[in-house]
Amino acid sequence: MNLNTPAFSSFTHDGLEIAFFDEGDPSGVPVLLIHGFASTANVNWVHPGWLKTLGDAGYRVIAIDNRGHGASDKPHDAEAYRPWVMAGDAIALLDHLGIPEANLMGYSMGARISVFAALANPHRVRSLVLGGLGIGMTDGVGDWDPIADALLAPSLEVVTHERGRMFRAFAEQTKSDRTALAACIRGSRDLVARSDMGKLDMPTLIGVGTKDDIAGSPQELAALMPEAEALDIPGRDHMLAVGDKVFKLAVLAFYARVAER
């Protein structure tokens, strides 16, 4: 685990201050990292070693704190968290940095945001890495209303829903704005049509832990796309797959193949 927090900057988009970091080799191929629900750029990408892994490999490593998370502004309106709205923040960050095209890598909710960004701006996305979300991208990942209820409960002790307890504990650990997160979970669940997944012809790697009971099959999602491959991350659940060494090595090998195209 790498706990060295990089320097964050911010820019304004859609009336909100959005925080980000821009690290690694400034002349390297840019990778834009988009974290998952209730996480942050630090928790998802710095602490598990992704910034070091990609930076050491010569990439320009950019990560956004999604609205409602980390150091970014935190609206309490669910409509502010539709996935295409948050995808607009990610593309606006590329605009702010003057980057015409980047590799996008998202985990869980960040994978959904990455897909919406690629559908709206395919010419800006060189490749996709989708972590922690398989066929749940198109078919859904279950009932998330109990998670919103858990986030708004008076204390963790009164939460009985298992997944709700997991996310409430995670939100407390990351000292998050739980009202903003409840709005986010209610607003960000739009599914992607299977036919739309088929329109994404950029190289794509889909990595899901073999013990992940949220994401759904990466193979089923990859089968919908013309240039996608699936990766099983052995023995990892939804929370632990993101920092796994197998995942990191597979992403580096994938990016090497993308560079040869």
C-alpha positions as CSV (number, residue, x, y, z in Angstrom):
1,M,0.0,0.0,0.0
2,N,1.3,3.5,-0.9
3,L,0.0,6.3,1.3
4,N,1.9,9.2,-0.3
5,T,-0.9,11.6,-1.2
6,P,-0.1,13.6,-4.4
7,A,-0.9,17.3,-4.7
8,F,-4.5,17.9,-5.9
9,S,-5.7,20.8,-8.0
10,S,-9.3,21.7,-9.0
11,F,-11.3,23.2,-11.9
12,T,-14.9,24.4,-12.2
13,H,-17.4,22.5,-14.3
14,D,-21.2,22.6,-14.2
15,G,-21.0,25.1,-11.4
16,L,-19.0,22.7,-9.2
17,E,-15.4,22.6,-8.0
18,I,-13.9,19.2,-9.1
19,A,-10.7,18.0,-7.6
20,F,-8.1,15.9,-9.4
21,F,-4.4,15.1,-9.5
22,D,-2.1,15.0,-12.5
23,E,1.1,12.9,-11.8
24,G,3.5,10.6,-13.5
25,D,5.4,11.5,-16.6
26,P,3.9,14.7,-18.1
27,S,5.0,13.5,-21.6
28,G,3.6,10.0,-21.1
29,V,0.5,8.5,-22.6
30,P,-2.4,9.9,-20.4
31,V,-4.5,7.5,-18.2
32,L,-7.6,9.0,-16.6
33,L,-8.7,7.1,-13.5
34,I,-12.3,7.3,-12.3
35,H,-13.0,5.8,-8.9
36,G,-16.0,3.9,-7.5
37,F,-18.9,4.8,-5.3
38,A,-18.1,6.1,-1.9
39,S,-14.4,6.0,-2.7
40,T,-11.9,8.8,-3.7
41,A,-9.0,9.2,-6.1
42,N,-6.6,8.5,-3.1
43,V,-8.5,5.5,-1.8
44,N,-9.1,3.8,-5.2
45,W,-5.8,4.7,-7.0
46,V,-3.1,6.0,-4.7
47,H,-3.3,3.7,-1.6
48,P,-3.6,0.4,-3.6
49,G,-0.5,1.4,-5.6
50,W,-2.0,2.3,-9.0
51,L,-0.4,5.7,-9.2
52,K,3.0,4.2,-8.5
53,T,2.4,1.2,-10.9
54,L,1.4,3.4,-13.8
55,G,3.8,6.2,-13.0
56,D,6.7,3.9,-12.9
57,A,5.7,2.5,-16.3
58,G,5.9,5.9,-17.8
59,Y,2.3,7.0,-18.0
60,R,0.8,10.4,-17.2
61,V,-1.6,9.5,-14.4
62,I,-4.6,11.6,-13.9
63,A,-7.4,10.9,-11.3
64,I,-10.6,12.7,-10.6
65,D,-12.5,13.0,-7.3
66,N,-16.0,12.4,-8.7
67,R,-18.6,15.0,-7.6
68,G,-20.0,14.0,-4.2
69,H,-16.7,12.4,-3.2
70,G,-13.3,13.4,-1.8
71,A,-12.3,17.0,-2.2
72,S,-14.9,17.8,-4.9
73,D,-18.2,19.6,-4.3
74,K,-21.0,17.5,-3.0
75,P,-24.5,18.4,-4.3
76,H,-27.4,16.7,-2.5
77,D,-29.7,16.4,-5.6
78,A,-29.8,12.9,-7.1
79,E,-30.2,14.3,-10.6
80,A,-26.7,15.8,-10.3
81,Y,-25.3,12.2,-10.2
82,R,-26.7,10.7,-13.4
83,P,-23.8,8.8,-15.0
84,W,-23.7,10.9,-18.2
85,V,-23.5,14.0,-16.0
86,M,-20.5,12.6,-14.1
87,A,-19.0,11.5,-17.4
88,G,-19.2,15.1,-18.5
89,D,-17.0,16.0,-15.5
90,A,-14.4,13.5,-16.7
91,I,-14.3,14.8,-20.3
92,A,-14.2,18.4,-19.0
93,L,-11.1,17.5,-17.0
94,L,-9.4,16.3,-20.2
95,D,-10.5,19.6,-21.8
96,H,-9.1,21.5,-18.8
97,L,-5.7,19.8,-19.2
98,G,-5.7,20.1,-23.0
99,I,-5.7,16.3,-23.5
100,P,-7.4,15.3,-26.8
101,E,-7.4,11.5,-26.1
102,A,-6.7,9.3,-23.1
103,N,-7.0,5.8,-21.8
104,L,-9.9,5.7,-19.4
105,M,-9.9,3.3,-16.4
106,G,-12.8,3.1,-14.0
107,Y,-13.7,0.9,-11.1
108,S,-17.3,-0.1,-10.3
109,M,-19.4,3.1,-10.6
110,G,-16.3,4.6,-12.3
111,A,-16.5,1.9,-14.9
112,R,-20.1,2.9,-15.6
113,I,-19.0,6.6,-15.8
114,S,-16.2,5.6,-18.2
115,V,-18.7,3.8,-20.6
116,F,-21.0,6.8,-20.7
117,A,-18.0,9.0,-21.4
118,A,-16.9,6.7,-24.2
119,L,-20.4,6.5,-25.7
120,A,-20.7,10.3,-25.8
121,N,-17.1,11.0,-26.8
122,P,-15.6,7.9,-28.5
123,H,-12.9,10.0,-30.2
124,R,-11.6,11.1,-26.8
125,V,-11.1,7.5,-25.5
126,R,-8.2,5.5,-26.7
127,S,-9.0,2.4,-24.6
128,L,-11.2,1.3,-21.7
129,V,-10.3,-0.6,-18.5
130,L,-13.5,-1.5,-16.7
131,G,-12.9,-2.9,-13.2
132,G,-15.4,-4.3,-10.8
133,L,-18.4,-4.2,-13.2
134,G,-19.3,-6.9,-15.7
135,I,-22.7,-7.7,-17.1
136,G,-24.2,-5.7,-14.3
137,M,-23.4,-2.7,-16.6
138,T,-26.4,-3.7,-18.7
139,D,-28.4,-5.9,-16.5
140,G,-28.2,-4.2,-13.1
141,V,-26.5,-5.1,-9.9
142,G,-29.5,-5.6,-7.6
143,D,-31.5,-3.3,-5.3
144,W,-29.4,-0.4,-4.1
145,D,-32.1,1.5,-2.1
146,P,-31.0,-0.3,1.1
147,I,-27.6,1.2,0.6
148,A,-29.0,4.7,0.4
149,D,-31.1,3.9,3.6
150,A,-28.0,2.6,5.3
151,L,-26.1,5.8,4.5
152,L,-28.8,7.9,6.0
153,A,-29.4,5.7,9.1
154,P,-28.6,7.4,12.5
155,S,-25.7,4.9,13.1
156,L,-24.0,1.9,11.7
157,E,-25.3,-0.2,14.6
158,V,-29.0,0.0,13.4
159,V,-28.2,-1.1,9.8
160,T,-29.0,-4.8,9.3
161,H,-28.7,-5.0,5.4
162,E,-25.4,-6.7,4.8
163,R,-24.4,-4.7,1.7
164,G,-25.7,-1.6,3.3
165,R,-23.5,-2.2,6.3
166,M,-20.5,-2.7,4.1
167,F,-21.0,0.6,2.3
168,R,-22.0,2.6,5.4
169,A,-18.8,1.4,7.1
170,F,-16.7,2.3,4.0
171,A,-18.3,5.8,3.9
172,E,-17.5,6.3,7.6
173,Q,-13.9,5.1,7.0
174,T,-13.5,7.6,4.2
175,K,-15.2,10.4,6.2
176,S,-17.7,10.9,3.3
177,D,-20.7,13.2,3.0
178,R,-23.3,10.5,3.5
179,T,-26.2,12.6,2.3
180,A,-24.4,13.3,-1.0
181,L,-23.6,9.6,-1.3
182,A,-27.2,8.6,-0.8
183,A,-28.2,11.1,-3.6
184,C,-25.4,9.6,-5.7
185,I,-26.6,6.0,-5.3
186,R,-30.1,7.0,-6.2
187,G,-29.1,9.0,-9.3
188,S,-26.2,7.0,-10.8
189,R,-27.8,3.6,-11.5
190,D,-28.8,4.1,-15.2
191,L,-28.0,1.0,-17.2
192,V,-26.3,0.8,-20.6
193,A,-28.2,-0.9,-23.4
194,R,-26.6,-4.0,-24.7
195,S,-26.7,-2.5,-28.2
196,D,-24.8,0.5,-27.0
197,M,-22.0,-1.6,-25.5
198,G,-21.6,-3.0,-29.0
199,K,-20.9,0.5,-30.4
200,L,-17.8,0.8,-28.3
201,D,-15.0,-0.4,-30.6
202,M,-12.0,0.8,-28.7
203,P,-9.8,-1.9,-27.0
204,T,-11.3,-2.8,-23.7
205,L,-10.2,-4.9,-20.7
206,I,-12.9,-5.9,-18.2
207,G,-11.6,-7.2,-14.8
208,V,-13.8,-8.6,-12.1
209,G,-12.9,-10.6,-8.9
210,T,-13.9,-14.2,-8.8
211,K,-15.6,-13.6,-5.4
212,D,-17.3,-10.4,-6.5
213,D,-21.0,-10.8,-5.8
214,I,-21.9,-7.4,-7.2
215,A,-20.4,-6.9,-10.7
216,G,-21.7,-9.8,-12.8
217,S,-19.8,-11.7,-15.4
218,P,-17.0,-9.9,-17.2
219,Q,-17.1,-12.5,-20.0
220,E,-20.8,-11.8,-20.7
221,L,-20.1,-8.0,-21.0
222,A,-17.0,-8.6,-23.1
223,A,-19.0,-10.7,-25.5
224,L,-21.2,-7.7,-26.4
225,M,-18.2,-5.6,-27.5
226,P,-16.1,-6.0,-30.7
227,E,-12.7,-5.4,-29.1
228,A,-13.1,-6.5,-25.4
229,E,-11.4,-9.1,-23.3
230,A,-12.3,-10.4,-19.9
231,L,-10.1,-10.9,-16.9
232,D,-10.9,-13.0,-13.8
233,I,-9.1,-11.6,-10.7
234,P,-8.6,-14.7,-8.6
235,G,-10.0,-14.9,-5.1
236,R,-10.9,-11.3,-4.8
237,D,-14.2,-9.7,-3.9
238,H,-15.6,-6.3,-4.9
239,M,-13.6,-4.4,-2.4
240,L,-10.2,-6.1,-2.8
241,A,-10.0,-6.7,-6.5
242,V,-9.0,-3.1,-7.3
243,G,-5.5,-3.3,-5.9
244,D,-4.7,-6.9,-6.9
245,K,-1.3,-7.6,-8.5
246,V,-2.9,-9.8,-11.2
247,F,-5.1,-6.9,-12.2
248,K,-2.2,-4.5,-12.3
249,L,0.0,-6.8,-14.5
250,A,-2.9,-7.4,-16.8
251,V,-3.6,-3.7,-17.3
252,L,0.1,-3.0,-18.0
253,A,0.2,-5.8,-20.6
254,F,-3.1,-4.5,-22.1
255,Y,-1.7,-1.0,-22.4
256,A,1.4,-2.3,-24.1
257,R,-0.9,-4.0,-26.7
258,V,-2.9,-0.8,-27.2
259,A,0.3,1.1,-27.8
260,E,1.2,-1.3,-30.7
261,R,-2.1,-0.7,-32.5
